[in-house]
Amino acid sequence: MTETMEHICNVNDIEHESAREFQKDGQSIVVAKFDGQMHAYINWCPHLGIELNFMPDQFMDGDGQFIMCANHGALFEVETGNCLSGPCSGDKLIAVPLEVRGEEVWLGEVPQPA
């Protein structure tokens, strides 16, 4: 089985405690850097099945602690994708496989949202 990993950006392309949007396999992906770690999720709110952001690359709450859905203000834990508050409490963002190779960020195959 061959994993379809794709170089998406470099670690320094994303500021600390922030996130950016990238395209992979026809899907919008949120890549976040938080607490020195990189995380990737499909840009898709489990509440309404719409993208999390209204403005390009605006995914974090005002304090830079959580990924936030701009539509209803739902807050998601960066490390796990778990929804901590908002209309989708108990749900979670769909993780995308991510590897850091040196200074490069690689994404694996994107799962399809339900």
Sine and cosine of phi, psi and omega as CSV:
sin_phi,cos_phi,sin_psi,cos_psi,sin_omega,cos_omega
0.00,0.00,0.79,-0.61,0.01,-1.00
-0.97,-0.23,0.82,-0.57,0.05,-1.00
-0.98,0.21,0.74,-0.67,-0.02,-1.00
-1.00,-0.02,0.94,0.33,0.03,-1.00
-0.98,0.20,0.62,-0.79,-0.01,-1.00
-0.70,-0.71,0.75,-0.66,0.08,-1.00
-0.92,0.38,0.83,-0.56,-0.12,-0.99
-0.93,-0.35,-0.54,0.84,0.01,-1.00
-0.15,-0.99,-0.03,-1.00,0.13,-0.99
-0.97,-0.25,0.42,-0.91,-0.04,-1.00
-0.81,0.59,-0.66,0.75,-0.06,-1.00
-0.97,0.23,-0.06,1.00,0.07,-1.00
-0.96,0.28,-0.24,0.97,-0.02,-1.00
-0.87,-0.49,0.81,-0.58,0.02,-1.00
-0.91,0.41,0.38,-0.92,0.08,-1.00
-0.89,0.46,0.61,-0.79,0.00,-1.00
0.82,0.58,0.68,0.73,0.10,-1.00
-0.55,-0.84,0.00,-1.00,-0.05,-1.00
-0.56,-0.83,0.42,-0.91,0.07,-1.00
-0.70,-0.71,0.35,-0.94,-0.01,-1.00
-0.98,-0.19,0.68,-0.73,0.07,-1.00
-0.71,-0.70,0.32,-0.95,0.06,-1.00
-0.96,-0.29,0.72,-0.69,0.06,-1.00
-0.51,-0.86,0.78,-0.63,0.02,-1.00
0.81,0.59,0.60,0.80,0.03,-1.00
0.97,0.25,0.16,0.99,-0.01,-1.00
-0.89,-0.45,0.52,-0.85,0.14,-0.99
-0.99,0.15,0.77,-0.63,-0.05,-1.00
-0.85,-0.52,0.69,-0.73,0.11,-0.99
-0.99,-0.11,0.85,-0.53,0.11,-0.99
-0.92,-0.38,0.86,-0.52,-0.06,-1.00
-0.90,-0.43,0.59,-0.81,0.14,-0.99
-0.92,-0.38,0.87,-0.49,-0.07,-1.00
-0.57,-0.82,0.78,-0.63,0.05,-1.00
0.82,0.57,0.59,0.80,0.04,-1.00
0.98,0.18,0.01,1.00,-0.03,-1.00
-0.91,-0.41,0.44,-0.90,0.04,-1.00
-0.96,-0.27,0.63,-0.78,0.01,-1.00
-0.65,-0.76,0.54,-0.84,0.01,-1.00
-0.71,-0.70,0.65,-0.76,0.00,-1.00
-0.62,-0.78,0.45,-0.89,0.17,-0.99
-0.91,0.42,0.68,-0.73,0.02,-1.00
-0.98,0.21,0.98,0.19,-0.17,-0.99
-0.40,-0.92,0.91,-0.41,0.00,-1.00
-0.98,0.20,0.78,-0.62,-0.01,-1.00
-0.92,0.39,-0.23,0.97,-0.03,-1.00
-0.96,0.28,-0.81,0.58,-0.05,-1.00
-0.90,-0.44,-0.08,1.00,-0.03,-1.00
0.94,0.35,0.56,0.83,0.04,-1.00
-0.87,-0.49,0.24,-0.97,0.01,-1.00
-0.90,0.43,0.50,-0.87,-0.07,-1.00
-0.95,0.31,-0.48,0.88,-0.15,-0.99
-0.93,-0.36,0.46,-0.89,0.16,-0.99
-0.99,-0.13,-0.62,0.78,-0.05,-1.00
-0.97,-0.26,0.55,-0.84,0.00,-1.00
-0.83,0.56,0.73,-0.68,0.10,-1.00
0.86,0.50,0.36,0.93,0.06,-1.00
-0.96,-0.27,1.00,-0.07,-0.08,-1.00
-0.85,-0.53,-0.37,0.93,-0.12,-0.99
-1.00,-0.04,0.45,-0.89,0.09,-1.00
-0.94,0.33,0.10,-1.00,-0.09,-1.00
-0.85,0.52,-0.47,0.88,-0.01,-1.00
-1.00,-0.04,-0.06,1.00,-0.02,-1.00
0.93,0.37,0.45,0.89,-0.05,-1.00
-0.97,-0.26,-0.41,0.91,-0.08,-1.00
-0.69,-0.73,0.46,-0.89,0.22,-0.97
-0.98,0.21,0.72,-0.69,-0.09,-1.00
-0.84,-0.55,0.66,-0.75,0.15,-0.99
-0.99,0.12,0.86,-0.50,-0.04,-1.00
-0.92,0.39,-0.37,0.93,-0.07,-1.00
-0.95,0.30,-0.76,0.64,-0.04,-1.00
-0.82,-0.58,0.11,0.99,0.06,-1.00
0.97,0.24,0.25,0.97,0.06,-1.00
-0.87,0.50,0.62,-0.78,0.00,-1.00
-0.93,-0.38,0.73,-0.69,-0.03,-1.00
-0.86,-0.51,0.70,-0.72,0.06,-1.00
-0.92,0.40,0.78,-0.63,-0.07,-1.00
-0.90,0.44,-0.66,0.75,-0.09,-1.00
-0.94,0.35,-0.50,0.87,-0.12,-0.99
-0.86,-0.50,-0.36,0.93,-0.10,-0.99
0.99,0.17,0.01,1.00,0.00,-1.00
-0.92,0.39,0.69,-0.72,0.07,-1.00
-0.98,0.19,0.84,-0.54,-0.04,-1.00
-0.99,-0.13,-0.45,0.89,0.03,-1.00
-0.40,-0.92,0.42,-0.91,0.00,-1.00
0.92,-0.40,-0.05,-1.00,-0.11,-0.99
-0.92,0.38,-0.23,0.97,0.00,-1.00
-0.93,-0.36,0.44,0.90,0.03,-1.00
-0.77,0.63,0.72,-0.69,-0.03,-1.00
1.00,-0.10,-0.37,0.93,0.08,-1.00
-1.00,0.08,0.00,-1.00,0.06,-1.00
-0.50,-0.86,0.35,-0.94,0.09,-1.00
-0.95,0.33,0.43,-0.90,-0.01,-1.00
-1.00,0.02,0.91,-0.42,-0.04,-1.00
-0.95,0.32,0.55,-0.84,0.10,-0.99
-0.91,-0.43,0.74,-0.67,0.00,-1.00
-0.83,0.55,0.73,-0.68,-0.04,-1.00
-0.70,-0.71,0.66,-0.75,0.11,-0.99
-0.77,-0.64,0.65,-0.76,0.16,-0.99
-0.97,-0.22,0.86,-0.51,0.02,-1.00
-0.90,-0.44,0.99,-0.16,-0.11,-0.99
0.92,0.39,-0.90,-0.44,0.04,-1.00
-0.98,-0.22,0.07,1.00,-0.07,-1.00
-0.99,-0.16,0.61,-0.79,0.06,-1.00
-0.97,-0.26,0.82,-0.57,0.00,-1.00
-0.89,-0.45,0.67,-0.74,0.06,-1.00
-0.94,-0.35,0.61,-0.79,0.06,-1.00
-1.00,-0.03,-0.25,-0.97,-0.05,-1.00
-0.89,0.46,0.71,-0.71,-0.04,-1.00
-1.00,0.08,0.84,-0.54,0.08,-1.00
-0.93,0.36,0.44,-0.90,0.03,-1.00
-1.00,0.04,0.74,-0.67,0.06,-1.00
-0.90,0.43,0.50,-0.86,-0.03,-1.00
-0.93,0.38,0.00,0.00,0.00,0.00
